[in-house]
Amino acid sequence: MQQALQRDLGLTATQARVRLAHEAGAPVVERRLRAELASRFGGAWFSTPDGRLAVGVLDDRDAATVRAAGAVPVSVSRTEKQLSELKANLDRVAAAASREVHAWYVDQARNSVVIASSDRTAAHRLLTAGGVGAEDVHVTIATDAPRPLYDIRGGDQYLINGNILCSVGFAVNNGGFVTAGHCGGAGSPTWGYNNVSQGTFAGSSFPGNDYAWVRTNGNWTPRPWVNNYAGGNATVAGSAEAAVGSSVCRSGRTSGWRCGTIQAKNVTVNYSGALVYGLTQTSACAEGGDSGGPYISGNQAQGVTSGGSGNWLHRGTTFFQPVNEILGVYGLSLTTTGGGGTRRIIGWQDKCIDVPYSNFADGQRLWLWDCNGSDAQNWNFPGDGTIRTVNGLCMDVAWGSTANGAAIQIAHCSGNPAQQFVLSGAGDLVNPQSNKCVDVTGWGGTGTYLQQWDCHGGANQKWRLG
């Protein structure tokens, strides 16, 4: 949080640390002063240069009370109660607000009611309707109108062409989500789970394949989540392909969250004369309306529901279109818990995985180094199971080895399983091909090279994103 405050609020490390300390105690101070000053309370806010709580006061006596409580007194002309009453007058005539008036609120620091509007005349019409004087209000010109924002989440239902229901697959950073091709053709409009306009099929392929990409409008935000239909979400960390026999769960609007195992890959399926190639077969049951919904193994995206037989009461067989093929066809990147930007990988002794001396050469072995924010420590997670440097090289197990002690290096991305890594919920950074962990050799410190080793749960094999 401290690093985010420095980035987004323009604070130094010291300012961020001090601000967090003051903010932690502020609620207690504010409640106390609100009670002591009662109707004379002039509001409370954070905006002072030293990051302390400011409280509005009407006179010197109240200022002394505020100082004694550890806050900074600021002289104001209106109490919080008076400002709230002014806003309430506008709320009572809210229906009189035209589209040009975007919002109104009490600004404690300004000691005024603020109206955000793209047109000053429209704002003053609202003031007149509410019987509020112009001297009591500050009008700020806002050209961008607010709009509701919604999350794109795997497994939620969506509507196509006004009459077909399917399920969202996985959100993508390019804007939108992947789903099944048989749900809609290119150009078909969609509406979300809330019947709000959502987007349009940017691409679709069926039969032969069964995949599609829906490009959503600006009201919808991609999230690395899959609806688990138990009141929560399963998180998506990547798309490393699971082996036959692995457990897999799927999510969809009709049958919810159902699990099974992967039974076969590269299956050719005949849907009453419509042939689809390259599907994966599972024992996770599904029903109509689940089409397009996500399959996930652990925290790794696997594919989107194509079809099946049987039902959720009597089990059955289902097929999914592998997600990595969809991402490759449309040039998409999966929305994952790693985010859309670069991240550091932090581990033993709070040090970072680092490219020595920023030497981004094929075959350069990786080591542990003090975290410093350089490009040598920034990694991309494009969602295909690879971990990449800022210039596009992949983290790699040297020579594709499955042996203990194999070097962890960077190499040109080739699609080799030696370049697939999964950061588990337990903090293990695992290469699925070898089923071994990225390990700090000999529990060393700064400048210690990384290797592959049997996962043993030790602190020298634990990693987190920063």
C-alpha positions as CSV (number, residue, x, y, z in Angstrom):
1,M,0.0,0.0,0.0
2,Q,2.8,2.4,0.8
3,Q,4.3,1.9,-2.6
4,A,0.9,2.5,-4.3
5,L,0.5,5.7,-2.3
6,Q,3.9,7.0,-3.4
7,R,3.0,6.2,-7.0
8,D,-0.6,7.5,-7.1
9,L,-0.5,10.4,-4.6
10,G,3.0,11.6,-5.5
11,L,4.3,11.1,-1.9
12,T,7.8,10.3,-0.7
13,A,8.3,7.1,1.3
14,T,8.4,9.1,4.5
15,Q,5.3,11.0,3.6
16,A,3.4,7.8,2.8
17,R,4.5,6.2,6.0
18,V,3.5,9.2,8.1
19,R,0.2,9.6,6.3
20,L,-0.7,5.9,6.9
21,A,0.1,6.3,10.6
22,H,-2.1,9.4,11.0
23,E,-5.0,7.9,9.0
24,A,-5.0,4.8,11.2
25,G,-5.8,7.0,14.2
26,A,-8.0,9.5,12.5
27,P,-11.4,7.8,12.9
28,V,-11.0,7.8,16.7
29,V,-10.0,11.5,16.7
30,E,-12.8,12.4,14.3
31,R,-15.5,10.7,16.4
32,R,-14.3,12.4,19.5
33,L,-14.3,15.9,18.0
34,R,-17.6,15.4,16.3
35,A,-19.1,14.5,19.6
36,E,-17.4,17.4,21.5
37,L,-18.1,20.1,18.9
38,A,-21.6,18.8,18.2
39,S,-23.5,21.3,15.9
40,R,-20.3,23.5,15.6
41,F,-18.3,20.7,13.9
42,G,-17.0,22.0,10.6
43,G,-16.1,18.7,8.9
44,A,-12.9,16.7,8.8
45,W,-10.5,15.8,6.0
46,F,-6.9,15.0,5.0
47,S,-5.2,17.6,2.9
48,T,-2.6,19.3,5.1
49,P,1.0,19.2,3.9
50,D,2.2,17.0,6.8
51,G,-0.6,14.5,6.2
52,R,-2.5,15.1,9.4
53,L,-6.3,15.3,10.0
54,A,-7.8,18.7,9.5
55,V,-11.0,19.8,11.3
56,G,-13.1,22.8,10.5
57,V,-13.8,25.2,13.4
58,L,-15.8,28.4,13.9
59,D,-13.8,30.0,16.7
60,D,-10.6,30.0,18.7
61,R,-12.1,27.9,21.6
62,D,-13.0,25.1,19.2
63,A,-9.5,25.4,17.6
64,A,-7.9,24.7,21.0
65,T,-10.1,21.6,21.4
66,V,-9.0,20.3,18.0
67,R,-5.3,20.9,18.7
68,A,-5.6,19.1,22.1
69,A,-7.0,16.1,20.2
70,G,-4.1,16.0,17.8
71,A,-5.7,17.4,14.7
72,V,-5.1,20.6,12.8
73,P,-7.9,23.3,13.2
74,V,-9.0,25.2,10.0
75,S,-11.2,28.2,10.2
76,V,-14.5,27.8,8.3
77,S,-17.7,29.8,7.8
78,R,-20.2,26.9,7.6
79,T,-20.7,23.8,9.8
80,E,-21.0,20.3,8.4
81,K,-24.6,20.3,9.4
82,Q,-25.3,23.5,7.3
83,L,-23.5,22.1,4.3
84,S,-25.5,18.8,4.6
85,E,-28.7,20.8,4.6
86,L,-27.7,22.6,1.5
87,K,-27.0,19.4,-0.3
88,A,-30.3,17.9,1.0
89,N,-32.1,20.9,-0.7
90,L,-30.5,19.8,-4.0
91,D,-31.4,16.2,-3.4
92,R,-35.0,17.1,-3.0
93,V,-35.1,18.5,-6.5
94,A,-32.8,15.9,-8.1
95,A,-35.4,15.3,-10.8
96,A,-34.8,18.8,-12.0
97,A,-31.1,18.1,-12.8
98,S,-30.5,17.9,-16.6
99,R,-28.0,15.5,-18.2
100,E,-25.4,18.2,-18.1
101,V,-25.3,18.1,-14.3
102,H,-23.1,15.1,-13.3
103,A,-23.0,15.2,-9.5
104,W,-23.2,17.3,-6.4
105,Y,-21.6,16.8,-3.0
106,V,-20.2,18.4,0.2
107,D,-16.5,19.3,-0.1
108,Q,-15.3,19.5,3.4
109,A,-12.0,21.1,2.6
110,R,-13.6,23.8,0.4
111,N,-16.3,24.2,3.0
112,S,-18.8,24.4,0.2
113,V,-21.3,22.3,-1.8
114,V,-19.8,21.4,-5.2
115,I,-21.8,20.8,-8.4
116,A,-19.9,19.0,-11.2
117,S,-21.5,20.0,-14.5
118,S,-20.5,20.3,-18.1
119,D,-22.7,23.4,-18.4
120,R,-22.7,26.2,-15.8
121,T,-26.2,27.4,-16.7
122,A,-27.6,23.9,-16.1
123,A,-26.0,23.9,-12.6
124,H,-27.5,27.3,-11.8
125,R,-31.0,26.0,-12.8
126,L,-30.6,23.2,-10.3
127,L,-29.6,25.8,-7.6
128,T,-32.7,27.9,-8.4
129,A,-34.9,24.8,-8.2
130,G,-33.5,23.9,-4.8
131,G,-33.6,27.4,-3.4
132,V,-29.8,27.4,-2.8
133,G,-27.8,30.6,-3.2
134,A,-24.9,30.7,-5.7
135,E,-22.6,32.0,-2.9
136,D,-23.0,28.6,-1.1
137,V,-22.0,26.5,-4.0
138,H,-18.9,26.0,-6.1
139,V,-19.5,24.9,-9.7
140,T,-16.8,22.9,-11.3
141,I,-16.9,22.2,-15.1
142,A,-16.6,18.4,-15.8
143,T,-16.7,17.4,-19.4
144,D,-16.7,13.6,-18.9
145,A,-20.1,12.3,-17.8
146,P,-20.0,9.5,-15.1
147,R,-21.1,6.1,-16.2
148,P,-21.8,2.9,-14.3
149,L,-19.0,0.4,-14.3
150,Y,-19.4,-3.4,-14.3
151,D,-17.0,-6.4,-13.9
152,I,-16.3,-9.0,-16.5
153,R,-16.2,-12.3,-14.6
154,G,-15.9,-15.8,-15.9
155,G,-19.1,-17.9,-15.5
156,D,-21.5,-15.0,-15.5
157,Q,-24.3,-15.1,-18.0
158,Y,-24.6,-12.8,-21.0
159,L,-27.2,-12.4,-23.7
160,I,-26.6,-12.5,-27.4
161,N,-28.9,-10.9,-30.1
162,G,-31.5,-10.5,-27.4
163,N,-32.5,-14.2,-27.3
164,I,-29.5,-16.5,-26.7
165,L,-27.9,-17.0,-23.2
166,C,-24.3,-18.2,-22.8
167,S,-21.6,-17.8,-20.1
168,V,-18.5,-15.6,-20.0
169,G,-15.3,-17.5,-20.4
170,F,-12.2,-15.5,-19.3
171,A,-11.6,-11.7,-19.2
172,V,-8.8,-10.4,-21.5
173,N,-6.8,-7.2,-21.1
174,N,-7.5,-6.2,-24.7
175,G,-11.1,-5.4,-23.5
176,G,-13.7,-8.1,-23.3
177,F,-13.7,-11.8,-22.9
178,V,-13.3,-15.1,-24.7
179,T,-16.2,-17.5,-25.0
180,A,-17.6,-20.2,-27.4
181,G,-18.0,-19.5,-31.1
182,H,-21.3,-21.2,-31.4
183,C,-22.8,-18.6,-29.0
184,G,-22.7,-15.9,-31.6
185,G,-21.3,-14.7,-34.9
186,A,-19.0,-11.8,-35.6
187,G,-20.9,-8.5,-35.1
188,S,-23.6,-10.0,-32.8
189,P,-24.4,-7.6,-29.9
190,T,-24.3,-8.7,-26.3
191,W,-25.8,-7.6,-23.0
192,G,-24.4,-8.5,-19.6
193,Y,-25.8,-10.4,-16.6
194,N,-27.7,-7.2,-15.6
195,N,-29.2,-6.7,-19.1
196,V,-27.0,-3.7,-19.7
197,S,-25.4,-3.2,-23.1
198,Q,-22.0,-5.0,-23.0
199,G,-20.3,-5.3,-26.4
200,T,-20.0,-7.1,-29.7
201,F,-18.5,-10.3,-31.0
202,A,-15.2,-9.1,-32.5
203,G,-14.5,-12.6,-33.9
204,S,-16.1,-16.0,-33.9
205,S,-15.3,-19.5,-35.3
206,F,-17.7,-22.5,-35.5
207,P,-17.6,-25.2,-36.6
208,G,-14.1,-26.4,-37.1
209,N,-13.2,-24.5,-33.9
210,D,-15.5,-23.3,-31.2
211,Y,-14.1,-20.0,-29.9
212,A,-15.0,-16.3,-30.0
213,W,-13.9,-12.9,-28.6
214,V,-16.4,-10.4,-27.4
215,R,-15.1,-6.9,-27.3
216,T,-16.8,-5.0,-24.5
217,N,-17.6,-1.3,-24.2
218,G,-15.9,1.1,-21.7
219,N,-18.5,0.4,-19.0
220,W,-17.1,-3.1,-18.4
221,T,-13.8,-3.8,-16.6
222,P,-11.9,-7.1,-17.1
223,R,-11.3,-9.0,-13.8
224,P,-9.1,-12.1,-13.1
225,W,-12.0,-13.9,-11.6
226,V,-14.3,-16.9,-12.2
227,N,-17.7,-17.1,-10.4
228,N,-17.6,-20.1,-8.0
229,Y,-21.3,-19.9,-7.5
230,A,-20.8,-20.1,-3.7
231,G,-20.7,-16.3,-3.1
232,G,-17.1,-15.9,-4.1
233,N,-14.5,-16.0,-7.0
234,A,-11.8,-18.3,-8.1
235,T,-8.8,-16.3,-9.2
236,V,-7.0,-16.7,-12.5
237,A,-3.2,-16.5,-12.4
238,G,-2.3,-17.8,-15.9
239,S,-3.1,-20.4,-18.5
240,A,-0.6,-23.2,-18.0
241,E,-2.1,-26.3,-19.6
242,A,-3.0,-29.1,-17.2
243,A,-2.1,-32.7,-17.9
244,V,-4.6,-35.5,-18.6
245,G,-6.0,-36.8,-15.3
246,S,-5.8,-33.4,-13.7
247,S,-8.7,-32.0,-11.8
248,V,-10.7,-29.3,-13.5
249,C,-13.7,-27.2,-12.5
250,R,-16.0,-25.2,-14.7
251,S,-18.4,-22.3,-14.1
252,G,-21.7,-21.5,-15.9
253,R,-25.0,-19.7,-15.5
254,T,-27.1,-22.9,-15.6
255,S,-25.3,-25.5,-13.5
256,G,-23.0,-23.3,-11.6
257,W,-19.6,-24.7,-10.4
258,R,-18.9,-28.3,-11.3
259,C,-15.7,-30.3,-11.2
260,G,-14.2,-33.4,-12.8
261,T,-11.0,-34.5,-14.4
262,I,-9.4,-34.0,-17.8
263,Q,-9.9,-37.3,-19.8
264,A,-8.4,-36.6,-23.2
265,K,-7.0,-33.9,-25.4
266,N,-7.1,-33.1,-29.2
267,V,-10.6,-34.7,-29.4
268,T,-12.6,-34.4,-32.6
269,V,-16.3,-33.9,-31.8
270,N,-19.3,-34.4,-34.2
271,Y,-22.1,-32.1,-33.2
272,S,-24.8,-33.6,-35.4
273,G,-22.7,-33.0,-38.5
274,A,-20.8,-29.9,-37.3
275,L,-17.3,-31.1,-36.7
276,V,-15.0,-29.4,-34.2
277,Y,-11.3,-30.3,-33.8
278,G,-8.8,-30.1,-31.0
279,L,-11.2,-30.0,-28.0
280,T,-10.4,-31.3,-24.5
281,Q,-12.7,-33.9,-22.9
282,T,-13.6,-33.8,-19.2
283,S,-16.0,-35.4,-16.7
284,A,-17.1,-32.0,-15.4
285,C,-20.8,-31.9,-16.2
286,A,-22.6,-29.0,-17.9
287,E,-26.0,-27.9,-19.2
288,G,-27.4,-25.6,-21.9
289,G,-26.5,-22.0,-21.2
290,D,-23.1,-23.0,-19.7
291,S,-21.7,-22.7,-23.2
292,G,-18.7,-20.4,-23.3
293,G,-18.0,-20.6,-19.6
294,P,-14.6,-21.2,-18.1
295,Y,-12.7,-24.3,-17.2
296,I,-9.9,-23.8,-14.6
297,S,-7.4,-26.2,-13.0
298,G,-6.1,-24.7,-9.7
299,N,-5.6,-21.1,-10.7
300,Q,-4.8,-21.8,-14.3
301,A,-7.3,-21.1,-17.1
302,Q,-7.8,-24.1,-19.4
303,G,-10.6,-23.4,-21.8
304,V,-14.2,-22.5,-22.5
305,T,-17.2,-24.8,-22.6
306,S,-18.1,-26.1,-26.1
307,G,-20.6,-28.9,-25.5
308,G,-21.2,-32.3,-24.0
309,S,-23.5,-35.2,-23.3
310,G,-25.5,-36.3,-20.2
311,N,-26.4,-33.8,-17.5
312,W,-25.4,-32.6,-14.0
313,L,-27.6,-35.2,-12.3
314,H,-26.2,-38.2,-14.1
315,R,-22.7,-36.9,-14.7
316,G,-21.7,-36.9,-18.3
317,T,-19.0,-35.9,-20.7
318,T,-18.1,-32.3,-21.6
319,F,-15.7,-30.7,-24.0
320,F,-13.8,-27.4,-23.9
321,Q,-12.0,-25.3,-26.4
322,P,-8.4,-24.7,-25.1
323,V,-7.9,-21.1,-24.1
324,N,-4.4,-20.6,-25.3
325,E,-5.4,-21.3,-28.8
326,I,-8.1,-18.5,-28.6
327,L,-5.6,-16.1,-27.1
328,G,-3.1,-16.8,-29.9
329,V,-5.6,-16.5,-32.7
330,Y,-6.9,-13.1,-31.7
331,G,-3.6,-11.8,-30.2
332,L,-5.2,-11.5,-26.7
333,S,-3.7,-11.6,-23.2
334,L,-5.5,-13.1,-20.3
335,T,-6.5,-10.8,-17.4
336,T,-4.7,-12.4,-14.4
337,T,-3.9,-11.7,-10.8
338,G,-0.5,-10.7,-12.0
339,G,-2.2,-7.6,-13.6
340,G,-1.5,-6.0,-16.9
341,G,1.8,-4.3,-16.0
342,T,5.2,-5.5,-14.9
343,R,5.7,-7.0,-11.4
344,R,8.6,-8.0,-9.2
345,I,9.0,-11.5,-8.0
346,I,10.1,-11.3,-4.3
347,G,11.3,-14.2,-2.2
348,W,14.0,-15.3,0.3
349,Q,15.3,-12.4,2.4
350,D,12.8,-10.1,0.7
351,K,15.1,-10.0,-2.4
352,C,14.0,-10.1,-6.0
353,I,14.6,-12.4,-9.0
354,D,17.0,-10.4,-11.1
355,V,18.7,-10.5,-14.5
356,P,22.4,-10.0,-13.6
357,Y,23.7,-6.6,-14.6
358,S,20.6,-6.2,-16.9
359,N,22.3,-8.5,-19.4
360,F,19.3,-9.6,-21.4
361,A,21.1,-12.3,-23.4
362,D,19.8,-15.7,-24.4
363,G,21.0,-18.2,-21.7
364,Q,21.6,-15.6,-19.0
365,R,21.2,-17.3,-15.6
366,L,19.0,-15.6,-13.1
367,W,20.0,-14.7,-9.5
368,L,18.7,-13.2,-6.3
369,W,19.4,-9.5,-5.8
370,D,18.3,-6.6,-3.6
371,C,15.1,-5.2,-4.9
372,N,15.7,-1.9,-6.7
373,G,12.9,-1.5,-9.2
374,S,15.1,-1.7,-12.3
375,D,14.0,-3.4,-15.5
376,A,16.2,-6.3,-14.6
377,Q,13.6,-7.1,-11.9
378,N,10.4,-6.3,-13.8
379,W,8.5,-9.3,-15.2
380,N,5.4,-9.6,-17.4
381,F,2.7,-12.3,-17.0
382,P,1.0,-12.4,-20.4
383,G,-1.4,-15.2,-19.3
384,D,0.0,-18.0,-21.4
385,G,2.0,-19.6,-18.5
386,T,5.2,-17.8,-19.4
387,I,7.0,-15.2,-17.3
388,R,8.8,-12.6,-19.5
389,T,11.4,-9.9,-19.2
390,V,10.6,-6.3,-20.3
391,N,12.2,-7.1,-23.7
392,G,10.2,-10.3,-24.2
393,L,12.6,-13.1,-23.2
394,C,11.1,-16.0,-21.2
395,M,12.1,-17.5,-17.8
396,D,13.4,-21.0,-18.7
397,V,14.7,-24.2,-17.2
398,A,18.1,-24.7,-18.9
399,W,18.0,-27.4,-21.6
400,G,14.5,-28.3,-20.6
401,S,15.9,-30.4,-17.8
402,T,13.8,-32.1,-15.2
403,A,16.7,-32.7,-12.9
404,N,17.5,-31.1,-9.5
405,G,20.0,-28.3,-9.9
406,A,19.1,-27.2,-13.4
407,A,19.7,-23.5,-13.9
408,I,16.9,-21.0,-14.1
409,Q,17.7,-18.7,-16.9
410,I,16.1,-16.4,-19.6
411,A,15.8,-17.6,-23.2
412,H,14.0,-16.7,-26.4
413,C,10.4,-17.7,-26.0
414,S,9.7,-21.0,-27.9
415,G,6.6,-22.5,-26.4
416,N,8.7,-25.2,-24.7
417,P,7.2,-26.6,-21.5
418,A,10.5,-25.6,-19.8
419,Q,9.2,-22.0,-20.1
420,Q,5.9,-22.7,-18.2
421,F,5.7,-21.6,-14.6
422,V,2.9,-21.5,-12.1
423,L,2.9,-19.4,-8.9
424,S,0.7,-21.4,-6.6
425,G,-1.4,-20.0,-3.8
426,A,1.2,-21.4,-1.4
427,G,3.9,-19.3,-2.9
428,D,5.7,-22.0,-4.9
429,L,7.0,-21.1,-8.3
430,V,6.7,-24.4,-10.1
431,N,7.7,-25.7,-13.6
432,P,4.8,-28.1,-14.4
433,Q,7.0,-30.2,-16.7
434,S,9.4,-31.2,-14.0
435,N,7.1,-30.5,-11.1
436,K,10.0,-28.8,-9.3
437,C,10.3,-25.4,-7.7
438,V,12.4,-22.3,-8.4
439,D,14.9,-22.5,-5.6
440,V,17.6,-20.1,-4.1
441,T,20.8,-22.2,-4.3
442,G,22.1,-23.1,-0.8
443,W,19.8,-20.6,0.9
444,G,22.3,-17.8,-0.2
445,G,21.7,-14.1,-0.3
446,T,22.4,-11.3,-2.8
447,G,24.1,-12.6,-5.9
448,T,23.0,-16.2,-5.4
449,Y,22.0,-18.0,-8.6
450,L,18.6,-19.8,-8.9
451,Q,18.0,-23.4,-9.7
452,Q,15.3,-26.0,-10.0
453,W,14.8,-28.3,-7.1
454,D,12.2,-30.7,-5.5
455,C,9.6,-28.6,-3.8
456,H,10.0,-28.8,0.0
457,G,8.2,-25.8,1.3
458,G,11.3,-24.0,2.5
459,A,11.5,-20.2,2.6
460,N,14.1,-20.2,-0.1
461,Q,11.4,-21.5,-2.5
462,K,8.6,-19.1,-1.5
463,W,7.8,-16.2,-3.8
464,R,5.3,-13.4,-4.1
465,L,4.5,-10.6,-6.5
466,G,5.3,-7.1,-5.6
